[in-house]
Amino acid sequence: MGGLVGQWTFESGAEVRDLTGHFGDLTLQNGASVVNGSLNLDAGQAALSGAYAGPALGSKTMVAWLRLDNLDVQTGSPLSIEQVDVHGFDAIVYGERQSHRWMASSDFFNRTQDFNPGFQESTTGELVQVAITYEDLGGGLVRIRGYRDGIQIGDSTSGNMHTWNHGVIAKFGPRHAAFGSLDAHIDEARIYNRVLTASDLAALSVVTPTATNNLVGHWNFDDGTARDSSGYDNHGVPTGGAIVDGVLGRGLDLRGGGNFITISNSASLQTHQFTVAYWTKLTVPQNPVIVT
């Protein structure tokens, strides 16, 4: 799915790493920890990324999979982006203005209206997906939609549309600065620089430890590069016009013989036993060599 500009799976080998490479590594604060593929946050704990260096974030989607451990620790965020020098931010926030309910929090509530009908959490330990989309309507207006497990729980239009550029950071725990606490396990978080639909969100799935065991190379090409998201930094270098729009997201166009991806050798790829899997659409019957 195209437009992915931030992804934290917290899995072994990438515990504090954004797999897209656009955000710097996380710094864990006040006892926050990564255990068994989840970011564990108790009240007052936080994880802060290094500065963002990806494409501008105007229209965007923020999504997190988490398990609430305490329903009564409120005003915190499983995913926030903040421009630190001015404390401007957009965040998925739990229980700030409405007890036990989700909202799109922002600096001085500039882009905030309470979700209607919203959703009131009543159970701890349940894995839920929470997402907020921001659609730039032009003229300073932004349409904001909230979702829980792919079901829309809010839709509103606000002023003060803001585009985030290089230097913003991602936060987990506080909604901005040191304000807000969350008591939860976050299994995964992502940021897309486009608006995902309800069906898009419903089709997403969290990366699980079983899916990443022994994975040393994973290239989806959705951000227009051959960046490896396995955590082993086996990034590729495209030659020709190899990366194009595909059937789902982006993909490789290997027609013509001059389009290919080169990946440098590394210790993680030096193995005598391996499995290669790929998804392809053949344009003519042939016996292609896709990976060598």
C-alpha positions in Angstrom: 0.0 0.0 0.0 1.6 3.2 -1.2 2.6 6.3 0.9 4.1 4.6 3.9 6.6 7.0 5.4 6.9 5.7 9.0 6.6 2.2 10.4 7.5 0.9 13.8 7.0 -2.9 14.4 9.2 -3.1 17.6 10.3 -6.6 16.4 13.6 -8.2 17.1 16.4 -6.4 15.2 14.3 -3.3 14.7 13.1 -2.6 18.2 13.6 1.2 18.0 13.8 1.6 14.3 11.5 3.2 11.7 11.6 0.6 9.0 11.1 3.2 6.2 14.2 5.1 7.4 12.5 8.5 7.4 12.6 8.9 11.2 15.6 8.6 13.5 15.7 5.8 16.0 13.6 5.9 19.1 14.9 7.0 22.5 13.1 5.2 25.4 12.4 7.4 28.4 11.5 6.9 32.0 11.6 3.1 31.9 9.7 2.5 28.6 10.7 -0.8 27.1 10.4 -3.0 24.0 9.5 -6.6 24.9 8.4 -9.4 22.6 7.6 -7.2 19.7 5.6 -4.5 21.6 6.5 -1.1 23.0 5.5 -1.2 26.7 4.5 2.2 28.1 3.4 2.7 31.7 2.1 6.1 32.9 4.7 8.8 32.5 6.9 6.7 30.1 7.7 7.8 26.5 9.4 6.9 23.3 10.7 9.7 21.0 12.0 9.3 17.5 14.8 11.2 15.9 14.0 13.9 13.3 11.9 13.2 10.2 13.5 13.5 6.8 10.8 12.2 4.5 8.3 13.8 2.1 6.0 16.5 3.4 3.1 15.4 5.6 0.0 17.3 4.5 -2.8 14.9 3.8 -1.9 11.9 6.0 -3.0 8.8 7.9 -1.8 7.9 11.4 -2.5 4.3 12.6 -1.6 2.3 15.7 -2.3 -1.2 16.9 -2.3 -1.3 20.7 -3.6 -3.0 23.9 -4.7 -0.7 26.7 -3.5 -1.9 30.1 -5.3 0.7 32.2 -8.4 2.5 31.0 -8.1 5.3 33.5 -4.6 6.6 32.5 -5.7 9.3 30.0 -4.7 12.2 27.7 -1.8 10.1 26.3 -1.1 9.0 22.7 -0.1 5.8 20.9 1.2 8.0 18.0 1.9 11.7 17.8 3.9 13.9 15.4 5.3 17.1 16.9 7.2 20.1 15.7 9.2 20.5 18.8 10.4 24.1 18.5 6.8 25.4 18.5 5.0 22.4 20.2 2.7 22.1 17.1 1.4 18.6 16.9 -1.2 16.1 15.6 -1.9 13.1 17.6 -4.2 10.1 18.2 -5.2 10.7 21.8 -7.0 8.6 24.4 -9.5 10.2 26.9 -8.5 13.9 26.7 -11.8 15.7 26.5 -14.1 12.7 26.7 -13.4 9.9 29.2 -12.2 6.7 27.7 -12.7 7.9 24.1 -10.4 8.6 21.2 -9.9 12.0 19.6 -7.6 13.8 17.1 -5.7 16.1 19.4 -3.8 19.2 18.1 -2.0 22.3 19.3 -4.7 24.5 21.1 -7.3 22.2 19.5 -6.8 24.0 16.2 -7.7 20.8 14.2 -9.8 19.1 16.9 -13.5 18.3 17.2 -14.9 15.5 19.3 -15.6 12.3 17.4 -19.3 11.6 16.8 -20.4 8.9 17.6 -16.9 8.1 18.8 -16.0 4.9 20.7 -15.7 4.4 24.5 -13.2 1.8 25.5 -14.3 -0.6 28.2 -11.9 -3.6 28.0 -8.1 -3.9 28.7 -5.8 -6.3 26.9 -7.7 -6.2 23.6 -5.7 -5.6 20.4 -7.4 -2.7 18.6 -6.5 -0.6 15.6 -7.0 3.1 15.9 -6.5 5.5 13.0 -7.0 9.1 12.1 -6.9 10.5 8.6 -6.2 14.2 7.6 -7.4 15.3 4.2 -6.2 18.7 2.9 -9.3 20.4 1.4 -7.5 23.6 0.4 -8.1 27.1 1.7 -6.7 26.1 5.1 -9.4 23.5 5.7 -8.8 19.9 6.8 -11.2 17.0 6.9 -10.5 14.6 9.8 -11.9 11.1 10.1 -11.4 8.7 13.0 -11.5 4.9 12.8 -11.4 2.0 15.2 -10.8 -1.4 13.7 -11.6 0.0 10.3 -15.0 1.4 11.3 -15.5 5.2 11.1 -16.2 6.8 14.5 -15.9 10.5 13.5 -15.9 12.9 10.6 -15.4 16.6 10.9 -13.9 19.6 9.1 -11.6 22.1 10.8 -9.5 25.1 10.0 -5.8 25.5 10.4 -4.6 22.8 8.1 -0.9 22.2 8.7 1.7 20.5 6.6 4.6 18.9 8.6 8.1 18.9 7.1 11.6 17.8 8.0 12.5 18.0 11.6 9.2 16.8 13.2 9.4 13.8 15.5 7.2 10.9 16.3 6.1 10.4 20.0 4.6 7.5 21.8 3.1 8.0 25.3 2.7 11.8 25.7 0.6 13.6 23.1 3.2 16.4 22.9 6.1 17.7 25.0 5.7 15.8 28.3 2.0 16.2 28.4 -0.2 13.1 28.6 0.3 9.5 29.7 -0.7 6.2 28.2 -0.6 2.7 29.9 -0.5 0.3 27.0 1.4 -2.1 24.8 1.8 -0.8 21.2 2.3 -3.6 18.7 2.8 -1.4 15.7 2.4 2.1 14.4 2.5 3.6 10.9 2.3 7.0 9.1 1.2 7.3 5.5 1.5 10.6 3.5 -1.9 10.0 2.0 -5.5 9.4 3.1 -6.4 5.8 3.6 -10.0 4.7 3.3 -12.0 2.5 5.7 -11.4 -0.5 3.4 -7.7 0.3 3.2 -7.5 0.3 7.0 -9.5 -2.9 7.3 -7.1 -4.6 4.9 -4.0 -3.6 7.0 -2.5 -6.2 9.4 0.0 -5.9 12.1 3.4 -7.5 11.6 3.7 -10.4 13.9 6.9 -12.2 15.3 6.1 -15.3 13.3 5.9 -13.4 10.1 9.4 -11.9 10.6 11.3 -14.8 12.0 14.5 -15.2 10.0 13.4 -12.5 7.5 16.5 -10.8 6.1 15.0 -8.9 3.2 11.6 -7.3 2.6 11.1 -4.9 -0.2 7.6 -3.5 -1.1 8.8 -0.5 -3.1 5.7 1.5 -2.0 7.7 4.6 -1.1 9.4 4.7 -4.5 12.6 3.2 -3.3 14.1 -0.3 -2.8 14.5 0.2 0.9 14.6 -3.1 2.9 12.1 -3.1 5.9 13.4 -6.4 7.4 15.7 -4.5 9.9 18.9 -5.7 8.2 19.4 -2.7 6.0 19.7 -4.7 2.8 18.6 -1.7 0.8 18.7 -1.8 -3.0 19.7 0.6 -5.8 17.3 0.9 -8.7 18.6 1.1 -12.3 16.4 2.4 -15.1 12.8 3.2 -14.4 12.4 0.1 -12.3 9.9 1.3 -9.7 6.5 2.2 -11.0 2.8 2.2 -9.9 1.7 -1.3 -9.6 -1.6 -3.3 -9.2 -1.4 -2.7 -5.4 0.8 0.2 -4.3 4.1 0.4 -6.2 6.2 -2.4 -7.8 9.0 -3.2 -10.2 8.7 -2.9 -14.0 11.3 -5.5 -15.3 10.4 -5.2 -19.0 13.0 -4.2 -21.5 16.1 -5.6 -19.8 17.4 -2.3 -18.5 15.4 -2.1 -15.3 16.7 -3.9 -12.2 17.5 -3.6 -8.5 21.0 -4.3 -7.2 21.5 -5.2 -3.5 25.0 -5.2 -2.0 26.2 -8.4 -0.3 25.9 -8.6 3.5 26.4 -11.1 6.2 22.7 -11.5 6.7 22.4 -12.7 3.0 25.2 -15.2 3.2 23.2 -18.4 3.8 23.1 -21.8 2.0 19.4 -22.4 3.0 16.9 -19.8 2.0 13.4 -19.2 0.7 12.5 -16.5 -1.8 8.9 -15.3 -2.3 7.6 -12.6 -4.6 4.3 -11.5 -6.1 4.3 -10.7 -9.8 2.0 -10.0 -12.8 3.3 -11.4 -16.0 2.5 -9.5 -19.2 3.4 -12.4 -21.6 3.9 -16.1 -21.0 7.6 -16.6 -20.1 10.0 -18.2 -17.7 11.3 -15.1 -15.9 14.3 -14.7 -13.6 12.9 -12.4 -10.9 15.5 -12.8 -8.2 19.1 -14.1 -8.6 
